[in-house]
Every structure is written in structure tokens, then in C-alpha cells.
Amino acid sequence: MHRTRKTAVIGAALATTAITLSSFGVAAQDASPAASADAMASTGYAELDQALGADQPFKDKQVTMQVQWILGEGANFDAVAQQFTDATGIQVKVAHVPSGQHETLVNVSLNGGGAADIIQLAQPAALLQYGEQGLIQDISKMLDAEKLTAEHPATVPLYSSGDAIYGMPYKVDVKSVVWYPIKAFEAAGYEVPTTWDELMALSDQIVADGSNPWCVGMEASDATGWIATDLIEDIMLRTTSLDNYDAWAQLQLPFTSPEVKNAFDLAGKIYFTPDYVYGGNTAILATSQNDAMDPMFNDNLQSPQCWMQKQATWYGPDFFPDQKATGEPSQYIVGEDVGLFYFPTIDPDYGTPALGSGDAFMVTQDRPEVRALIQWLSTPDGIKAWIDEGSAISANVTTPADWYAGSYKLKIASDIVANATAFGFDASDLMPQSGAAFWHGIVDWIQNNGDNTDAVLQQIDDEFANS
């Protein structure tokens, strides 16, 4: 009963064809620039206005947070938190826990005690479940529900159940992209593919030239396998209708259906064709999701050992090898040394769709200083320090467009979504238990080099049915 109720909520929220980057604030050309935190005269939120007052009434109060952002992303969010502390005196203690460990710790702490005051989560299904179990706060009681919905029209419905809102949408990512070495492509005479057939032909050419076309790493502790779900979701959007995609996200279209099996078969061409993946299928599960692209940088990007990585816009430059090692800005420039291209069309009948995802905050404790922070994070100022690094897209539609000016990644994302014939929200994030059954099946499938597709699809259906 619980799962049926939850998927009904998700189904009502999936107005995917209407979602554009203007829904995420990217094209908010008419929005008036938001004031910096230290200059705000009035935000309209009682606790935040108090906190920003000259007397700083909540100074030295502490708010704890847990997020999955690490390395460069973690540093970007720490800059956000520090800006709030500077403006209010409220101390924000942020725990950065890698994906996989993060989701496990969230579940354990919410059910067993000791959870952070504010927790970031990427999976709407899990967030809704925690809300319906009474483990997190209804933030509509902390934030003006009408204002929050008006400023986050595309995403608030994903975190809502009845009149309650359990998640505050924060940032969004476009996933229908492939990372590649621009100058090495040019030197080798490779052209960016615009169709699936061209993508496969390029992969074959790279193998013929003695290298591996694909960089793939999926190790993410308990979340290992989620990266493959993105590839299958992008293929689904390109090979069947948006109605079928949405039905699949709600588990109304089974994994054993021909549409899903076809998506697995096509994904398998990338994962299991000999020499396509650097290190083969054993390396896929053994290589950290944060290290998958490292071989591309061989000999300073002049002799890549793998040439393409399908990963969302958030990956670079935060996870480029030199920036990971030093914590300093990468010497490799996104848009000059390393670029992004749109994951190509497959069946022309299904146009040029886009796949995306989002991060939201849930709140476990209701105190004035906690309210002040979640209220601030709901405003454009609450993500501006991250935007300034060229590494985030706000979920708030009032975010001024000029904040994104000159961002290569943003232009790629904007062009993809502006030209999208349909937009699908990450299906596995909408499935019960955040799609864990999907992840488990992926691991089994890759371990067996794709030889057990039918059994895996049935296994996933069975695990969801029993969850």
C-alpha cells in the first residue's frame, strides 16, 4: 500500500515534457538580481530576517548537515555554508559522505537516531518515504509553501505528498552528456558523433587505433551500479515513448518488457563489446565512480587510454585527477581541453530527449537557526557561491540569468534542454528504495558480462515486487 501511494504521488509530479531549464532558473531573464546575503533588507522569512539582523541573535548556534558532495563539490558547498555563517554567525557543521556510504548512513541515522539537522538527498522516492514515515519535517511549515512552489515549479511536486512538502529543491544536473578530450579528438581526426550509429562507429575506430573508447567506473559502496542506470535511462528516452518511460519509473512497465530489455541490450554494446571499456567489465565495478576518467588524462591528455565517459555535468573539473590530488583548480580547462557532447539520438522517432536529476534538502529538526539556514538555501543566494565556481544549476527560477554568463557547462546544458523534445527525471531516483533493486541487478549483469540479461530483468522485477 505504501509503495502504491508513493508512486501515485510521483506519477502526478512527472510533468516531464513541460520541464525546461527555465523551470530550473537558467533562463530567468526577467528575474531581478537577488541581493547578497549581507545586503538583504528583508527576505520575507521571519527566522532568516532575524538571523541576518545586525545583532545576529542566533550567533554561535550550530546547525549540522550531511551531504554527499566531496572534493571540489564539497569545497563549493563549504563556500556556501561559510557565506551563511559570515552573514549570521550561525555555525554550520557539514559532514561530507561519499555516495553509497551517504545513503546508508542517512537511513541508519534517521531510523536509529543521530541524524544531521539538514540532509541532502538525490532520490525523491527515498525522501518521500522518510517523510511518510514521519522521520523528517514537513518544510511547508518552515517555508511559505506557495512561495517555494512558485520558485521551484518543476521540482517541488517531486518532494510533495498531499499538502506536505518533505524536500527543498536545491540544484539540478543534466545527464545526457559525454565527456571527451577536445584536443586529442582533433589530433586523432575524430568527430563528435550525433547519432548512435556514429557513436558505435567512432568506438570501433578507437579500438582499431589501439585504444579503448569508453571510461567506465561504477564502484560506489552500497550504491555501486547507479551509473549504469543513467545510460539505460537515456537509451529508454531515445527508443520508446515518454509515457513508457514514466510508466517504467512508476514500475507500471516491468523491467522484463521488450522496451527495457532493448535498452539493456544497447547499453551492453558499450559495456561488453571487447576492448570498448578500459579494463573490461571487471574494471567497471572495481573502479571508483570518481576515478573513471583518470585514464583519459594519460600523458596530459595527449595519449588518452580511454576517450569518452558518459557522466553528468557535475563531474568535471571537480573530479579531474589533478584537482582531486591537490584540491587546487585543475590545469585542464573545461571547454578547451575537456569538453561535453550531447548523448546522441538513437531512433529519430523519439527526437532529442534529455535526462536530468536533482538534489534536495530534508530537515530533521525544527529550531530557529535550522529554519534560517533552510530558508536561506531556498533562495538564489543560497547557491550563488557554487554557481560562481561554474559548477551548479539552481532549482530556483528566480536565479538571475547573468549569474551563469560565460559558463561552458551551463551553455551545453542549456542547449540540450532547450532543444529537448522531452525531459525525463532520473527514473531510478523515482523508484522505491531509490532504485536499489535496479543497482543490484546492474552489478549482477556486469559481473556476468551481460550473459544473464533476462534473468537480471526478472530479478529486478521480483526485488521491487517484494520491497
BALO-504548 format. One record per residue (C-alpha): x, y, z. Coordinates in Angstrom, 2 decimals. Layout:
<tivos>
{tivo {X; Y; Z}}
...
</tivos>
This chain:
<tivos>
{tivo {0.00; 0.00; 0.00}}
{tivo {2.78; 2.41; 0.87}}
{tivo {4.56; 1.91; -2.43}}
{tivo {1.34; 2.34; -4.41}}
{tivo {0.59; 5.62; -2.64}}
{tivo {4.11; 6.91; -3.20}}
{tivo {4.25; 6.09; -6.89}}
{tivo {0.92; 7.82; -7.35}}
{tivo {2.46; 10.98; -5.93}}
{tivo {5.46; 10.61; -8.22}}
{tivo {3.23; 9.98; -11.21}}
{tivo {1.36; 13.19; -10.56}}
{tivo {4.65; 15.06; -10.38}}
{tivo {6.07; 13.81; -13.66}}
{tivo {5.10; 16.67; -15.97}}
{tivo {8.31; 15.89; -17.81}}
{tivo {7.50; 17.35; -21.20}}
{tivo {6.97; 20.75; -19.58}}
{tivo {10.33; 20.87; -17.80}}
{tivo {12.94; 23.18; -19.31}}
{tivo {15.97; 24.90; -17.87}}
{tivo {13.77; 27.95; -17.40}}
{tivo {12.00; 25.76; -14.86}}
{tivo {15.35; 25.49; -13.09}}
{tivo {16.17; 29.19; -13.16}}
{tivo {18.68; 29.08; -16.01}}
{tivo {16.65; 31.19; -18.40}}
{tivo {15.13; 33.51; -15.82}}
{tivo {15.90; 36.57; -17.92}}
{tivo {13.31; 38.75; -16.23}}
{tivo {14.28; 37.87; -12.69}}
{tivo {15.56; 40.74; -10.63}}
{tivo {19.05; 40.10; -9.27}}
{tivo {18.99; 38.65; -5.78}}
{tivo {20.85; 40.64; -3.17}}
{tivo {23.89; 39.18; -1.50}}
{tivo {23.23; 37.71; 1.94}}
{tivo {24.89; 40.57; 3.80}}
{tivo {22.83; 43.17; 1.95}}
{tivo {19.36; 41.65; 2.26}}
{tivo {16.91; 44.10; 3.79}}
{tivo {14.08; 41.59; 4.02}}
{tivo {13.75; 38.06; 2.71}}
{tivo {10.14; 37.51; 3.75}}
{tivo {11.22; 34.70; 6.09}}
{tivo {10.97; 35.52; 9.79}}
{tivo {13.85; 33.42; 11.10}}
{tivo {16.17; 34.30; 8.23}}
{tivo {15.47; 38.01; 8.60}}
{tivo {16.20; 37.68; 12.31}}
{tivo {19.43; 35.79; 11.66}}
{tivo {20.62; 38.41; 9.18}}
{tivo {19.95; 41.24; 11.62}}
{tivo {22.79; 43.41; 12.84}}
{tivo {22.59; 41.86; 16.33}}
{tivo {22.89; 38.29; 14.94}}
{tivo {20.55; 36.78; 17.58}}
{tivo {21.47; 33.19; 16.68}}
{tivo {25.23; 33.77; 16.64}}
{tivo {27.25; 30.68; 17.66}}
{tivo {24.21; 28.42; 17.41}}
{tivo {25.11; 25.29; 15.44}}
{tivo {23.35; 23.51; 12.57}}
{tivo {24.61; 20.13; 11.41}}
{tivo {24.36; 18.95; 7.81}}
{tivo {25.16; 15.76; 5.90}}
{tivo {25.77; 15.86; 2.14}}
{tivo {27.23; 13.50; -0.46}}
{tivo {29.33; 16.24; -2.07}}
{tivo {33.07; 15.61; -1.72}}
{tivo {36.29; 17.04; -3.14}}
{tivo {35.56; 20.02; -5.42}}
{tivo {31.81; 19.77; -4.99}}
{tivo {32.29; 19.59; -1.23}}
{tivo {34.51; 22.66; -1.28}}
{tivo {31.92; 24.51; -3.32}}
{tivo {29.21; 23.77; -0.78}}
{tivo {31.52; 24.64; 2.11}}
{tivo {31.87; 28.08; 0.50}}
{tivo {28.07; 28.35; 0.52}}
{tivo {27.92; 27.38; 4.20}}
{tivo {30.70; 29.81; 5.12}}
{tivo {28.87; 32.67; 3.41}}
{tivo {25.83; 31.95; 5.60}}
{tivo {27.98; 31.80; 8.72}}
{tivo {29.63; 35.10; 7.86}}
{tivo {26.23; 36.75; 7.45}}
{tivo {24.50; 35.28; 10.51}}
{tivo {27.10; 33.98; 12.96}}
{tivo {25.38; 30.57; 12.87}}
{tivo {27.95; 27.78; 12.73}}
{tivo {27.26; 25.21; 10.01}}
{tivo {28.96; 21.86; 10.54}}
{tivo {28.92; 19.91; 7.26}}
{tivo {29.67; 16.17; 7.07}}
{tivo {30.72; 15.11; 3.56}}
{tivo {29.99; 11.41; 3.00}}
{tivo {30.67; 9.75; -0.39}}
{tivo {27.76; 8.42; -2.42}}
{tivo {26.84; 4.90; -1.34}}
{tivo {28.00; 5.38; 2.22}}
{tivo {25.90; 8.55; 2.36}}
{tivo {22.59; 6.87; 1.55}}
{tivo {23.28; 4.07; 4.03}}
{tivo {24.19; 6.48; 6.82}}
{tivo {21.12; 8.59; 6.11}}
{tivo {18.86; 5.57; 6.51}}
{tivo {20.63; 4.35; 9.65}}
{tivo {20.68; 7.76; 11.34}}
{tivo {17.07; 8.61; 10.53}}
{tivo {15.85; 5.30; 11.86}}
{tivo {18.29; 4.94; 14.73}}
{tivo {18.97; 8.48; 15.89}}
{tivo {21.77; 10.96; 15.49}}
{tivo {20.72; 12.32; 12.10}}
{tivo {22.02; 15.71; 11.00}}
{tivo {19.65; 18.68; 11.20}}
{tivo {19.59; 19.09; 7.41}}
{tivo {20.40; 16.26; 4.98}}
{tivo {20.94; 16.37; 1.21}}
{tivo {19.46; 13.55; -0.84}}
{tivo {19.32; 12.92; -4.58}}
{tivo {16.49; 10.38; -4.60}}
{tivo {12.93; 11.75; -4.39}}
{tivo {11.48; 8.29; -3.75}}
{tivo {13.58; 7.74; -0.63}}
{tivo {12.92; 11.27; 0.59}}
{tivo {9.17; 10.82; 0.24}}
{tivo {9.38; 7.52; 2.08}}
{tivo {11.16; 9.14; 5.02}}
{tivo {8.53; 11.87; 5.05}}
{tivo {5.61; 9.46; 5.01}}
{tivo {7.25; 7.50; 7.84}}
{tivo {7.36; 10.67; 9.94}}
{tivo {11.18; 10.70; 10.10}}
{tivo {11.64; 14.21; 8.66}}
{tivo {9.90; 17.56; 8.93}}
{tivo {7.21; 18.99; 6.67}}
{tivo {9.12; 22.00; 5.41}}
{tivo {5.94; 23.75; 4.27}}
{tivo {5.69; 24.72; 7.94}}
{tivo {9.12; 26.38; 7.76}}
{tivo {8.89; 27.91; 4.30}}
{tivo {5.96; 29.60; 2.60}}
{tivo {4.57; 26.71; 0.53}}
{tivo {3.18; 28.96; -2.21}}
{tivo {6.45; 30.89; -2.50}}
{tivo {8.52; 27.71; -2.50}}
{tivo {6.37; 26.12; -5.20}}
{tivo {6.34; 29.27; -7.34}}
{tivo {10.12; 29.48; -7.18}}
{tivo {10.65; 25.74; -7.79}}
{tivo {7.69; 24.75; -10.00}}
{tivo {9.35; 21.79; -11.74}}
{tivo {10.75; 20.11; -8.66}}
{tivo {8.63; 20.77; -5.57}}
{tivo {5.98; 18.27; -6.76}}
{tivo {8.61; 15.52; -6.70}}
{tivo {9.04; 16.01; -2.96}}
{tivo {5.38; 16.54; -2.03}}
{tivo {2.77; 14.21; -0.57}}
{tivo {-0.67; 15.72; -0.18}}
{tivo {-0.24; 19.13; 1.41}}
{tivo {3.14; 18.23; 2.91}}
{tivo {6.47; 19.14; 1.31}}
{tivo {9.35; 16.99; 2.53}}
{tivo {12.19; 18.23; 0.35}}
{tivo {13.57; 21.67; -0.52}}
{tivo {14.86; 21.51; -4.13}}
{tivo {18.40; 22.86; -4.36}}
{tivo {20.39; 22.03; -7.51}}
{tivo {19.81; 20.19; -10.78}}
{tivo {22.06; 18.29; -13.17}}
{tivo {21.79; 17.43; -16.86}}
{tivo {22.86; 13.83; -17.51}}
{tivo {22.57; 13.42; -21.29}}
{tivo {26.22; 14.28; -21.88}}
{tivo {29.51; 12.56; -22.70}}
{tivo {32.90; 13.91; -21.58}}
{tivo {35.73; 13.79; -24.13}}
{tivo {39.27; 15.21; -24.73}}
{tivo {38.75; 18.02; -27.25}}
{tivo {42.31; 18.48; -28.49}}
{tivo {43.06; 14.75; -28.59}}
{tivo {39.89; 14.21; -30.66}}
{tivo {41.04; 16.84; -33.11}}
{tivo {44.56; 15.41; -33.30}}
{tivo {43.22; 11.92; -33.98}}
{tivo {40.75; 13.15; -36.59}}
{tivo {37.73; 12.00; -34.58}}
{tivo {34.42; 13.84; -34.98}}
{tivo {31.79; 14.27; -32.29}}
{tivo {29.02; 11.74; -33.06}}
{tivo {25.45; 12.93; -33.49}}
{tivo {23.74; 9.53; -33.84}}
{tivo {24.02; 6.18; -32.10}}
{tivo {25.42; 4.59; -35.26}}
{tivo {28.12; 7.27; -35.44}}
{tivo {28.88; 6.69; -31.75}}
{tivo {29.36; 2.97; -32.35}}
{tivo {31.44; 3.62; -35.49}}
{tivo {33.68; 6.01; -33.51}}
{tivo {34.04; 3.38; -30.78}}
{tivo {35.10; 0.82; -33.37}}
{tivo {37.60; 3.26; -34.88}}
{tivo {39.19; 3.95; -31.50}}
{tivo {39.56; 0.20; -30.90}}
{tivo {41.09; -0.20; -34.37}}
{tivo {43.54; 2.55; -33.47}}
{tivo {44.69; 0.52; -30.48}}
{tivo {42.87; 2.25; -27.61}}
{tivo {39.67; 1.92; -25.57}}
{tivo {36.77; 4.25; -26.37}}
{tivo {34.99; 4.18; -23.02}}
{tivo {35.98; 5.22; -19.49}}
{tivo {33.65; 3.48; -17.02}}
{tivo {33.88; 3.17; -13.24}}
{tivo {30.90; 2.36; -11.01}}
{tivo {32.27; 1.48; -7.59}}
{tivo {30.25; 3.49; -5.06}}
{tivo {29.97; 1.29; -1.98}}
{tivo {26.32; 0.34; -1.43}}
{tivo {25.27; 2.43; -4.45}}
{tivo {27.52; 0.62; -6.94}}
{tivo {25.68; 0.26; -10.23}}
{tivo {23.75; 3.51; -10.23}}
{tivo {25.87; 4.98; -13.01}}
{tivo {24.67; 2.32; -15.45}}
{tivo {21.08; 3.25; -14.67}}
{tivo {21.74; 6.66; -16.25}}
{tivo {22.87; 5.08; -19.52}}
{tivo {19.84; 2.80; -19.62}}
{tivo {17.52; 5.71; -18.81}}
{tivo {19.00; 7.83; -21.59}}
{tivo {18.57; 4.92; -24.01}}
{tivo {14.97; 4.41; -22.89}}
{tivo {14.18; 8.05; -23.64}}
{tivo {15.64; 7.59; -27.14}}
{tivo {13.95; 4.29; -28.01}}
{tivo {10.43; 4.46; -26.57}}
{tivo {7.75; 6.98; -25.65}}
{tivo {7.87; 9.34; -22.71}}
{tivo {4.67; 7.68; -21.47}}
{tivo {6.50; 4.36; -21.39}}
{tivo {9.46; 5.96; -19.64}}
{tivo {7.22; 7.46; -16.96}}
{tivo {5.33; 4.18; -16.57}}
{tivo {8.66; 2.40; -16.10}}
{tivo {9.73; 4.92; -13.43}}
{tivo {6.49; 4.10; -11.61}}
{tivo {7.07; 0.34; -12.06}}
{tivo {3.97; 0.09; -14.23}}
{tivo {6.13; -1.02; -17.17}}
{tivo {8.13; -4.05; -15.95}}
{tivo {11.82; -4.50; -16.50}}
{tivo {11.05; -7.66; -18.43}}
{tivo {9.17; -5.64; -21.06}}
{tivo {10.67; -5.52; -24.59}}
{tivo {11.32; -1.78; -24.23}}
{tivo {13.56; -2.19; -21.18}}
{tivo {15.30; -5.30; -22.49}}
{tivo {16.15; -3.40; -25.68}}
{tivo {17.71; -0.61; -23.59}}
{tivo {19.82; -3.15; -21.69}}
{tivo {20.93; -4.76; -24.94}}
{tivo {22.06; -1.42; -26.36}}
{tivo {23.83; -0.45; -23.14}}
{tivo {25.54; -3.82; -23.29}}
{tivo {27.11; -2.88; -26.62}}
{tivo {29.11; -0.22; -24.76}}
{tivo {29.89; -2.24; -21.64}}
{tivo {30.59; -5.67; -23.14}}
{tivo {31.94; -5.22; -26.69}}
{tivo {35.56; -6.41; -26.47}}
{tivo {38.03; -3.55; -25.88}}
{tivo {35.31; -0.89; -25.66}}
{tivo {35.82; -0.27; -21.91}}
{tivo {39.22; 0.47; -20.41}}
{tivo {39.95; -2.52; -18.17}}
{tivo {36.93; -4.51; -19.32}}
{tivo {33.89; -5.46; -17.28}}
{tivo {35.94; -6.36; -14.18}}
{tivo {37.32; -2.82; -14.01}}
{tivo {33.82; -1.34; -14.32}}
{tivo {32.83; -2.49; -10.84}}
{tivo {36.29; -2.16; -9.29}}
{tivo {36.98; 1.43; -10.39}}
{tivo {35.60; 4.23; -8.24}}
{tivo {32.99; 6.41; -9.87}}
{tivo {35.30; 9.33; -9.05}}
{tivo {38.28; 7.83; -10.89}}
{tivo {36.67; 6.52; -14.07}}
{tivo {38.01; 9.30; -16.29}}
{tivo {41.60; 9.28; -14.98}}
{tivo {43.00; 7.20; -17.90}}
{tivo {41.76; 9.87; -20.32}}
{tivo {44.38; 12.21; -18.86}}
{tivo {47.29; 9.92; -19.75}}
{tivo {50.29; 11.95; -20.94}}
{tivo {48.47; 15.21; -20.14}}
{tivo {45.53; 14.28; -22.36}}
{tivo {47.80; 13.72; -25.35}}
{tivo {47.52; 9.91; -25.38}}
{tivo {44.18; 9.02; -23.78}}
{tivo {43.76; 5.42; -22.69}}
{tivo {40.01; 5.93; -22.85}}
{tivo {38.20; 8.64; -24.77}}
{tivo {34.62; 9.06; -23.60}}
{tivo {32.84; 9.00; -20.28}}
{tivo {29.07; 9.20; -20.01}}
{tivo {28.56; 11.15; -16.82}}
{tivo {26.52; 14.17; -15.73}}
{tivo {27.71; 17.75; -15.93}}
{tivo {28.77; 17.76; -12.27}}
{tivo {31.82; 15.53; -12.89}}
{tivo {34.40; 17.99; -14.15}}
{tivo {36.62; 19.69; -13.26}}
{tivo {35.98; 18.66; -9.64}}
{tivo {36.96; 15.04; -10.35}}
{tivo {39.78; 15.63; -12.83}}
{tivo {42.84; 13.79; -11.44}}
{tivo {44.99; 16.82; -10.70}}
{tivo {42.23; 18.66; -8.87}}
{tivo {41.41; 15.54; -6.84}}
{tivo {45.07; 15.16; -5.87}}
{tivo {45.79; 18.74; -4.88}}
{tivo {42.46; 20.36; -4.13}}
{tivo {43.59; 23.21; -6.34}}
{tivo {41.84; 24.25; -9.59}}
{tivo {42.60; 21.85; -12.43}}
{tivo {45.11; 22.86; -15.10}}
{tivo {42.70; 21.37; -17.64}}
{tivo {40.06; 23.81; -18.83}}
{tivo {36.52; 22.61; -19.37}}
{tivo {35.54; 23.71; -22.86}}
{tivo {39.13; 23.90; -24.10}}
{tivo {40.94; 20.73; -23.02}}
{tivo {37.99; 18.60; -22.00}}
{tivo {34.50; 19.03; -23.38}}
{tivo {30.99; 17.66; -23.41}}
{tivo {28.79; 16.46; -26.23}}
{tivo {25.13; 15.50; -26.25}}
{tivo {24.49; 11.77; -25.88}}
{tivo {23.30; 11.04; -29.42}}
{tivo {19.87; 10.19; -30.72}}
{tivo {19.08; 6.53; -31.42}}
{tivo {15.63; 6.31; -33.01}}
{tivo {14.72; 9.54; -34.85}}
{tivo {11.06; 8.92; -33.98}}
{tivo {11.84; 9.83; -30.37}}
{tivo {13.67; 13.06; -31.11}}
{tivo {16.28; 14.63; -28.87}}
{tivo {15.28; 13.97; -25.26}}
{tivo {17.19; 14.98; -22.13}}
{tivo {17.75; 13.20; -18.84}}
{tivo {18.22; 15.10; -15.59}}
{tivo {18.30; 14.74; -11.83}}
{tivo {18.20; 16.92; -8.76}}
{tivo {19.37; 17.33; -5.18}}
{tivo {17.11; 18.37; -2.34}}
{tivo {17.44; 19.03; 1.37}}
{tivo {15.32; 17.40; 4.03}}
{tivo {15.08; 18.73; 7.59}}
{tivo {15.00; 16.61; 10.72}}
{tivo {14.91; 19.26; 13.47}}
{tivo {12.83; 22.41; 13.86}}
{tivo {14.83; 25.14; 15.57}}
{tivo {15.08; 28.84; 14.63}}
{tivo {18.66; 28.54; 13.40}}
{tivo {17.75; 25.47; 11.31}}
{tivo {14.81; 27.36; 9.80}}
{tivo {17.07; 30.29; 8.98}}
{tivo {19.51; 28.06; 7.10}}
{tivo {16.94; 26.10; 5.10}}
{tivo {15.18; 29.37; 4.24}}
{tivo {18.45; 30.86; 3.00}}
{tivo {19.29; 27.74; 0.98}}
{tivo {15.93; 28.08; -0.78}}
{tivo {16.95; 31.48; -2.18}}
{tivo {19.31; 32.10; -5.11}}
{tivo {21.88; 33.47; -2.65}}
{tivo {21.95; 30.05; -1.03}}
{tivo {23.68; 28.56; -4.07}}
{tivo {25.42; 31.59; -5.59}}
{tivo {28.90; 30.78; -4.24}}
{tivo {28.63; 27.42; -6.01}}
{tivo {27.33; 28.99; -9.23}}
{tivo {30.28; 31.39; -9.15}}
{tivo {32.55; 28.34; -9.50}}
{tivo {30.71; 27.37; -12.69}}
{tivo {29.61; 24.08; -11.15}}
{tivo {25.92; 24.30; -10.21}}
{tivo {22.50; 25.00; -11.64}}
{tivo {19.95; 26.33; -9.17}}
{tivo {16.50; 24.80; -8.91}}
{tivo {15.11; 28.28; -8.11}}
{tivo {13.57; 30.01; -11.14}}
{tivo {14.29; 33.48; -9.74}}
{tivo {18.03; 32.93; -10.05}}
{tivo {19.33; 35.76; -12.29}}
{tivo {20.42; 34.54; -15.71}}
{tivo {23.55; 36.69; -15.71}}
{tivo {24.94; 34.65; -12.82}}
{tivo {25.55; 31.88; -15.37}}
{tivo {27.16; 34.07; -18.01}}
{tivo {30.27; 32.62; -19.61}}
{tivo {29.81; 29.11; -18.21}}
{tivo {30.70; 26.47; -20.82}}
{tivo {28.91; 23.71; -18.90}}
{tivo {25.80; 25.81; -18.49}}
{tivo {25.65; 26.60; -22.20}}
{tivo {25.91; 22.89; -23.02}}
{tivo {23.19; 22.07; -20.50}}
{tivo {21.01; 24.95; -21.64}}
{tivo {21.30; 23.99; -25.31}}
{tivo {20.49; 20.35; -24.56}}
{tivo {17.37; 21.15; -22.60}}
{tivo {16.29; 23.99; -24.91}}
{tivo {16.39; 21.53; -27.84}}
{tivo {14.92; 18.62; -25.91}}
{tivo {11.76; 17.06; -27.30}}
{tivo {11.15; 15.51; -23.87}}
{tivo {12.71; 15.68; -20.41}}
{tivo {12.90; 12.63; -18.15}}
{tivo {13.75; 12.85; -14.45}}
{tivo {16.17; 10.13; -13.35}}
{tivo {13.93; 7.05; -13.25}}
{tivo {15.89; 5.07; -10.67}}
{tivo {15.72; 8.01; -8.26}}
{tivo {11.93; 7.85; -8.54}}
{tivo {11.69; 4.10; -7.94}}
{tivo {11.08; 2.59; -4.48}}
{tivo {14.13; 2.42; -2.23}}
{tivo {15.83; 4.79; -4.69}}
{tivo {16.10; 2.09; -7.31}}
{tivo {18.34; -0.18; -5.20}}
{tivo {16.90; -3.26; -6.91}}
{tivo {17.97; -1.70; -10.22}}
{tivo {21.51; -1.17; -8.86}}
{tivo {21.71; -4.74; -7.57}}
{tivo {20.65; -6.14; -10.92}}
{tivo {23.19; -3.98; -12.75}}
{tivo {26.02; -5.34; -10.60}}
{tivo {24.97; -8.93; -11.28}}
{tivo {24.62; -8.18; -15.01}}
{tivo {28.06; -6.60; -15.33}}
{tivo {29.73; -9.32; -13.25}}
{tivo {28.36; -11.82; -15.78}}
{tivo {29.46; -9.74; -18.78}}
{tivo {25.85; -9.30; -19.87}}
{tivo {25.20; -13.00; -20.40}}
{tivo {22.24; -13.11; -17.99}}
{tivo {20.09; -10.19; -19.15}}
{tivo {16.73; -11.99; -18.99}}
{tivo {17.42; -13.39; -15.53}}
{tivo {18.57; -10.00; -14.25}}
{tivo {15.48; -8.22; -15.55}}
{tivo {13.26; -10.77; -13.81}}
{tivo {15.38; -10.47; -10.67}}
{tivo {14.87; -6.68; -10.61}}
{tivo {11.10; -7.01; -11.08}}
{tivo {10.95; -9.57; -8.28}}
{tivo {13.03; -7.48; -5.89}}
{tivo {10.85; -4.42; -6.47}}
{tivo {7.69; -6.51; -6.02}}
{tivo {8.93; -7.72; -2.66}}
{tivo {10.26; -4.38; -1.42}}
</tivos>
